[in-house]
Amino acid sequence: MDKKMILDNGLLEQYLLGELNATECEQIEQALASDAELKSHFDQLEEDFESLGLENAITPPASVKSQLLDQIKSASNSPKVVALQQNKRSKFYLGVAASIAALLLVGSFWMYNQLNSVQEQLQTVETNNSELNSTIENLNKELESNKTLYAAIVHPDTEQYILKGNTQMPDGKVVSYVNHNTKSVVINTERLPKLDDEHDYQMWADVEGEMINMGVISKDTNLMAMSYIDHAESLNITIEPAGGNDHPTVERLVTNVYLD
């Protein structure tokens, strides 16, 4: 018998109640001798049995005590050995008390297992609800972000500029939407070739010959907002180390467009 089988089948309780045969008792005793955790569980169970027995003990009738004292007195006055006869009613009451204690313990053990099972199920439901709420919250944020981007694109004052790839990126193409009134820039990067993990695309605005950072282009989305730079004369995209750069790597300029 292994520990799991013993615990799952309530064999420790049956062992304490004397309901196992000699072979099963021997196997239980071997398991207790070799498994300290199981022995600790058994000791606690034994204490619980004892506590329940004491809490539910039934006081025998007063006549039992009187009869017992009379028999002891008679035995002390007589040279003969007197065999004490066990009172049948006393035996009956003790049997009832033991049965009640055993039933209460088994019932408590069953309820304890059921309570643990219900608590585990409630924990699972709570975890699932938490994950669901988090997913819904993320979807709502994404929806709001997309609504903002689409609103910027369809705004009547928004102008569209196409950034076509140069010789370094002949198949590349980025569509940009610039609104000088609302000061917004949205780009569609669906046609940008994928980069490895060690590099990112970065967008720059040329203001009187100075390249000003507009942000690193995300690899995870095709439609995103970039920083609007006042008085920009052109939009430029370079390939930079992952995470972006403080200054553009001019030799890795892959596309640009002049603004009207």
C-alpha positions in Angstrom: 0.0 0.0 0.0 1.3 3.5 -0.8 0.4 6.7 1.1 -2.1 7.9 -1.6 -4.0 4.6 -1.6 -4.2 4.6 2.2 -5.4 8.2 2.5 -7.8 8.1 -0.5 -9.5 5.0 0.8 -9.7 6.1 4.5 -7.7 3.0 5.6 -6.2 4.9 8.6 -9.7 5.5 10.0 -10.6 1.8 9.4 -7.4 0.7 11.1 -8.2 2.8 14.2 -11.7 1.4 14.3 -10.4 -2.2 14.0 -12.2 -2.9 10.7 -9.1 -4.2 8.8 -7.9 -7.8 8.7 -4.5 -8.9 10.0 -2.7 -8.6 6.7 -4.1 -5.1 6.0 -3.1 -4.0 9.6 0.4 -5.3 9.0 0.7 -3.3 5.7 -0.6 -0.2 7.4 1.9 -0.5 10.3 4.7 -1.0 7.8 3.6 2.1 5.9 3.5 4.1 9.2 7.0 2.9 10.2 8.5 4.0 6.8 6.6 7.3 6.2 7.1 10.1 8.8 4.4 12.3 7.2 1.9 9.5 7.2 2.7 8.7 10.8 2.2 12.3 11.8 -1.2 12.3 10.0 -2.1 9.1 11.8 -1.1 10.5 15.2 -3.3 13.5 14.6 -6.1 11.3 13.5 -5.7 9.2 16.7 -5.8 12.3 18.8 -9.0 13.4 17.0 -10.6 10.0 17.7 -9.7 10.3 21.3 -11.1 13.9 21.6 -14.3 12.9 19.9 -14.7 9.9 22.1 -14.2 12.0 25.3 -16.5 14.8 24.0 -19.3 12.4 23.2 -18.8 10.0 26.1 -22.0 8.8 27.9 -21.9 8.6 31.6 -23.1 5.1 32.7 -26.0 4.8 35.2 -25.2 5.3 38.9 -26.2 1.7 39.6 -23.2 0.5 37.7 -20.9 2.2 40.2 -22.8 0.8 43.2 -22.8 -2.7 41.9 -19.1 -2.5 41.1 -18.2 -1.3 44.7 -20.4 -4.0 46.2 -18.6 -6.7 44.3 -15.2 -5.2 45.3 -16.2 -5.2 48.9 -17.5 -8.7 48.7 -14.2 -9.9 47.2 -12.2 -8.2 49.9 -14.2 -9.9 52.7 -14.0 -13.4 51.1 -10.9 -15.5 50.6 -12.3 -16.7 47.4 -11.7 -14.9 44.1 -14.9 -13.5 42.8 -15.2 -13.0 39.1 -16.8 -9.6 38.3 -19.7 -9.9 35.9 -19.9 -7.2 33.4 -23.2 -5.3 33.5 -25.0 -5.9 30.2 -26.5 -2.4 30.2 -23.0 -0.9 30.8 -21.6 -2.8 27.9 -24.5 -1.6 25.7 -24.0 2.1 26.6 -20.3 1.9 26.0 -20.9 0.3 22.6 -23.3 3.1 21.7 -20.8 5.7 22.8 -18.1 4.2 20.7 -20.3 3.9 17.7 -21.4 7.5 17.9 -17.8 8.6 18.3 -16.8 6.6 15.2 -19.7 7.9 13.1 -18.9 11.5 14.1 -15.3 11.1 13.2 -16.0 9.5 9.8 -18.6 12.2 9.1 -16.2 14.9 10.1 -13.5 13.5 7.9 -15.9 13.3 4.9 -17.0 16.8 5.5 -13.4 18.0 5.7 -12.6 16.4 2.3 -15.8 17.8 0.8 -14.9 21.3 2.1 -11.4 21.1 0.7 -12.8 20.0 -2.7 -15.3 22.9 -2.8 -12.6 25.4 -1.8 -10.4 24.2 -4.6 -13.3 24.5 -7.1 -14.0 28.1 -5.8 -10.3 29.0 -6.2 -10.4 27.7 -9.7 -13.5 29.7 -10.6 -12.0 32.8 -9.0 -8.8 32.4 -11.0 -10.7 31.9 -14.2 -12.8 35.0 -13.5 -9.7 37.1 -12.8 -8.1 36.0 -16.0 -11.3 36.7 -17.9 -11.6 40.2 -16.4 -8.0 40.9 -17.3 -8.6 39.7 -20.9 -11.7 41.9 -21.2 -9.9 44.9 -19.8 -7.0 44.4 -22.3 -9.5 44.0 -25.2 -11.3 47.2 -24.1 -8.0 49.1 -24.0 -7.1 47.8 -27.5 -10.6 48.7 -28.8 -10.3 52.3 -27.5 -6.8 52.6 -28.9 -8.0 51.4 -32.3 -11.0 53.8 -32.3 -8.6 56.7 -31.6 -6.3 55.6 -34.5 -9.2 55.2 -36.9 -10.6 58.5 -35.9 -7.3 60.2 -36.7 -7.1 58.5 -40.1 -10.6 59.4 -41.2 -10.4 63.0 -39.9 -11.1 65.4 -42.8 -7.9 67.4 -42.1 -5.7 64.3 -42.2 -3.2 64.1 -45.0 -1.7 60.8 -46.4 1.9 60.4 -47.2 3.5 57.2 -48.7 7.1 56.3 -47.6 8.5 54.0 -50.3 11.5 51.9 -49.6 14.9 52.8 -51.2 17.6 50.4 -52.5 18.1 49.0 -49.0 14.5 48.1 -48.7 13.0 48.0 -52.3 9.8 46.2 -51.3 9.2 48.2 -48.2 6.3 50.7 -47.9 4.8 52.7 -45.0 1.6 54.7 -45.2 1.5 57.7 -42.8 -1.4 59.9 -41.8 -0.5 63.4 -40.6 -2.9 65.9 -39.1 -1.3 69.3 -38.4 -4.5 70.6 -36.7 -4.9 67.8 -34.2 -1.1 67.2 -34.1 -1.3 63.5 -34.7 0.7 61.0 -36.8 -0.5 57.4 -37.5 1.4 54.9 -39.6 0.5 51.6 -41.2 3.6 49.4 -41.2 2.1 46.2 -42.8 4.5 46.4 -45.7 7.7 46.8 -43.6 10.0 43.8 -43.9 10.5 42.0 -40.6 13.7 42.6 -38.7 15.6 40.3 -36.3 15.3 40.7 -32.5 18.5 42.8 -32.4 17.1 45.6 -34.6 14.2 48.0 -34.7 12.8 50.5 -37.2 12.8 54.1 -35.8 11.0 57.1 -37.2 12.5 60.6 -37.3 11.2 64.1 -38.2 13.6 66.5 -40.0 13.3 70.0 -38.6 15.7 72.5 -40.3 18.3 69.8 -40.8 18.0 68.2 -37.3 16.6 64.7 -37.0 14.1 64.5 -34.0 13.0 61.1 -32.7 9.3 60.2 -33.3 9.5 56.8 -31.7 10.5 53.2 -32.2 8.1 51.3 -34.5 6.5 48.3 -32.8 6.9 44.8 -34.3 3.7 43.6 -32.7 1.1 45.9 -34.5 0.6 47.2 -38.0 -1.2 50.4 -37.1 0.3 52.7 -34.5 0.5 56.4 -33.4 3.9 58.2 -33.5 5.0 61.5 -31.9 4.0 64.6 -33.8 6.8 67.1 -34.3 6.0 70.7 -35.1 7.5 72.2 -38.3 8.7 68.8 -39.6 9.9 69.0 -43.2 10.1 65.2 -43.8 9.4 61.8 -42.2 12.3 59.3 -42.2 12.7 55.7 -41.1 16.1 54.1 -40.2 17.2 50.7 -38.9 18.6 51.0 -35.4 19.7 48.7 -32.5 16.8 47.1 -30.6 15.1 49.7 -28.4 16.1 52.7 -30.6 18.9 55.2 -30.8 19.6 58.7 -29.6 20.7 59.7 -33.1 19.7 58.3 -36.5 22.1 55.9 -38.3 22.0 57.8 -41.6 23.6 55.0 -43.6 20.7 52.8 -42.6 18.0 55.1 -43.8 15.4 52.9 -45.6 12.6 55.3 -46.6 11.5 58.9 -46.3 9.0 61.4 -47.6 8.8 65.2 -47.7 5.8 66.9 -46.3 4.0 69.6 -48.2 
